[in-house]
Structures are given as structure tokens and as C-alpha cells.
Amino acid sequence: MPGLSRRGLIGGVAMGSLLASAAAAGDGTMQPPFGPAPPPLDGPELPSFRFPLGSLPTNTFNGGTAKQATVVEFPVSEKLAGVYMTLEPGALRELHWHANAAEWAYVIEGRCRVTTIDPQNQCEIVDFGPGDVWYFPRGHGHSIQGIGPGTCVFVLVFDNGYFSEFGTFSISDWLGHTPPEVLAKTFDLPQATFADFPKKEVYIATGPVPPPIAQEPAPGSLNAPPLTHRYQLLAQSPDVFAGGTMRTVSQAEFPISSTMTGALLIIKPGALRELHWHPNAAEWQLYLRGSARMAVFGSHGRARTDEFVAGDVGYVPQGYGHYIENTGSDDMEVVLVLNNATYESVSITAWMAANPDLLLATNFGVPEATFAKFPKNAVIMPD
């Protein structure tokens, strides 16, 4: 996919130093690592709703990379956090789970294999490709492995802004801090079996590319969960508008996705996603290609406009009015994730069309005839 790729986002410095710079201040409060804290949402001015994730240094591992945008790095994003990750063929994001957040993901390029287990011990092993989405409810154990050819690139979004990808529960970390005699009892094996197991978290391991699922034993396929963790978003027919297209996946389309909705938005040059708001959710964005302008309205005369390029993250608090405009000469593409399983959006054109022209004339203090040519239904994406 042009625009956002591992070459455009991967730097050479470890993220660990950035996280360390978010160390606690003398009063015990966490300080963001990229300068003073922004104005609060209830202040006289709105903070920036843009975070330059693509231009930041990357945490590099043997076989993969990761960089994150949590409330520590991007203080305004209190409800959602994101991680940009890459895996080389055979590289494995080890077995792990998240105790404080569900995980929604979109595969940008390449292919990977995912394994999952739910609290009923039902398992699933599935291959993912570009345009595919996965969702892991909070506490579902899972792994992700690059299967080639080439690098697999994906974005993870979590329904908790305070989540950290670098603070999850990993199987190597747990077993490495469990006495060998306890492991021996658990697995009914000699203690010596675990002598060479890692003594600390592996995070990303490297190994051979696994064979196709049809050729390898897949115990998970014998006890498949009733709800799949995979949804092929690009295979969905888009909603087509004058100014672009939109694919949306809520719980209605993807039943296991019980806390988040995602969308893929493509806006033509000069077009925009019209003024609107989401009554029930905050919105987290990753810009994949092109350039854009987003303006956020926060009431009481407060508005903030930010410019975005591929690799940038955007955020809109729940209920805040906003629009996204393509400012470039090529199509602009952005992944949107909302922290609610039900998609709700109120468009300015639909709202005004729902009210009598006389009422609008009174509201704005202009002649009633002014509204005769206004749209009489939702436009969504005008050109």
C-alpha cells in the first residue's frame, strides 16, 4: 500500500529511551516525553489532535519493530491507544494477552498468522492479509507471526488510552518467573524440561516460516470458537459517495467486536468527510497515504485545525464536531477506530435537512430562501 510502509515509519532509535523520558516528576505525576502537557480539553484553547507517530524512533527487535501512541506520548487520546508493528517472515509476536484492553487491528501490508484462545478454551488459527481486521476481546490469549513473503505491517488499536504494548502479559515472562518445580507439576514433566526456557520476556521471537495451515496440525481448528476473530474489510463493498468511499465494520458486521468499530476512509483530492460528530465514541485515526486537514470543534468558540500526512495519528474526543479534508493531489486514505461496537454518526447536512427552513432562518438570522438549495439529506462526503 503506497504512502505508509515500514520504510516510511521505521527509525533507528529504540522507543525505550522515549518511554524513559516519560518518567515520573517530583510530584509523582507522569510527564509526556515530547514537551509540556497540552492544554486540557476544558481549557480556553484546544490542544493539538495530531501525533507524528510515523516520524518517531522505533523500538527494534530481532525480526520486528514496534512504536506506540498511548496517553503517555499523546495525552489527549485518553480513550484509545495504538501501536504500529512490523514482523519479518517467521518472526513471532509471542503468546500473550492484554488484561486492560481489547485489541482491534488492521493489516496494512504483508501476511501473518494469528492464533487465539478464549476463556472457554476454544481456539482459532487464521491467516491474515492486507485489508483484514482482527479483534481480540480483553484477556483472549493470542500470537501473531509473519508468514511472508515480505514484511507484515499492521496497526493495533486498544480501547484504553493508558494501555501499553510494552506492558502486556507474555508467556515467556510468566514461565520465566515461575519456579521449575511448579512448571513440572503443571505439565507433568521433569523439571529439566524447562532448563533452557527463557528467563525473561521474549516479546518477538524468530523461527522458520510455518507451513500452510492445511499442511500443519492445527488443534485450534478442532475446537473452533463460535465467533471468528477475523473480518475481511477490503472484501466488503464500500459505501460510495461523490467525494470518496467508506468501509465500516461494527459489531453488526463482525459480531465478536464487542467494544470497537473500525472504518477505512478514502477521500478524493479536494473532497472532505463532512462536518459530523460521534455521540457514543471517541475516534482514533492512522493516516495511511496522502495529506489531510482535520478541524475539531470543542464548543464555546474553540476550534483546532491540524495538518496530517501518512504516518500521523489523529484523535477526536467523544461528541466533538470535526471534518477531514483531502489537501493533496492524490487520494487520501485513513483508518478510523471508535471505542464503541455500535457505529453512530450525525452529519451536519442531515441535521439541517431535518429542520424546517423557517427554523433555520430564525436560527441563523438570514432569509428563509437561503436554505432552498441546501441538501435535503446527508451528503457524508461531498466532492
Secondary structure by P-SEA (a helix, b strand, c coil): ccccccccccccccaaaaaaaaccccccbbbbcccccccccccccccccccccccccccccccccccccccccccccccbbbbbbcccccccccccccccbbbbbbbccccccccccccccbbbbbbbcccbbbbbcccccbbbbbcccccccbbbbbccccccccccccaaaaaaaccaaaaaaaaccccccccccccccccbbbbccccccccccccccccccccccccccccccccccccbbbbbbcccccccccccccbbbbbcccccccbbbbccbbbbbbbccccbbbbbbccccbbbbbbbcccbbbbbccccccccccccccbbbbbbbbcccbbbbbbaaaaaaaccaaaaaaaaccccccccccccccccccc
